[in-house]
Amino acid sequence: PASTLDILTGSTGSSPYVATAITMAPSNFTARTWQLRMDDGGAAGYGFSIAAAGNRILYLNNNNRMGINQVSPTYTLDIVPSAAEAFRISGGTNGTDVNCVIQNTGTTSGDDALLAFSTVAGAGDPNIRFSIAGNQDYSIGIDNTDSDKFKISATSSLGSTDVFTANGT
């Protein structure tokens, strides 16, 4: 063996070639099989996958890309949802802010961009923040401290100005 645990197995299929290293299946539910595989993904590169019931559900390739339900990931993280929900970020408790931030820092102009999707603390107020460092900072969201009004604010947080109600006023 070349390492502490060295598994060498033959490959099956043709483009991609699949070498199944480990298969785990309960004897009374053989359709619930899990496999760890080495894959030759063709143009997508080669990689490692986890398969459930013969279908690759997680794929890591040599090009530093990961696919979820995607064997040939085009992006660093490439998710192909099998249902209406692609992914979820949950804070788990009502007292926690939950954020998903997309940020571009280190721009040559110093105008670092930020796009944040948030639910705020125990109130659960959803908002979207658009920010360009040193220039603009806007928020759009719902603030339930004053009857769940929809607000657009020219600051990073929702204030009492620029309030819109359901009838558009």
NORKAKA-V626561 format. One line per field, one symbol per residue. ss: DSSP state (a for helix, b for strand, c for the rest). phi: phi as a letter, one per 30 degrees, with the letter a starting at -180 (. if undefined). psi: psi as a letter, one per 20 degrees, with the letter a starting at -180 (. if undefined). A space follows every 10 residues. Layout:
# NORKAKA-V626561
ss=???
phi=???
psi=???
This chain:
# NORKAKA-V626561
ss=cccccccccc cbcccccbbb bbbbcccccc cccbbbbbbb caaacbbbbb bbccbbbbbb bccccbbbcc ccccccbbbc cccccccccc cccccccbbb bbbbcccccc ccbbbbbbbb aaacbbbbbb bbcccbbbbb bbbaaaccbb bbbccccccc ccbbccccc
phi=.dbebbccbd cbibhddbcd dbbbaddcbd dcccbcbcbc diddjcabbc cbhicdcbbc cdcibbcchb dbdccebbcc dcbdcdabcb dibdccdbbb ccbccidddi ddcbbbcbcc hddiddabcc bbeibbabbb lccddbihdd bbbdbdbdcc chcbcedic
psi=qiagooppqr qraonqppoo gppppqhimh ilpqqpqpqo jchiarapqp qpkipphppp rikkqppoko hmphrgoopo qiahpgrqpp hhqijpqpqo ppqorkqhij mpqpoppqpo bhhkoprppp popifqoqqp apojimklqp qpqkriqpai rlpprhjj.
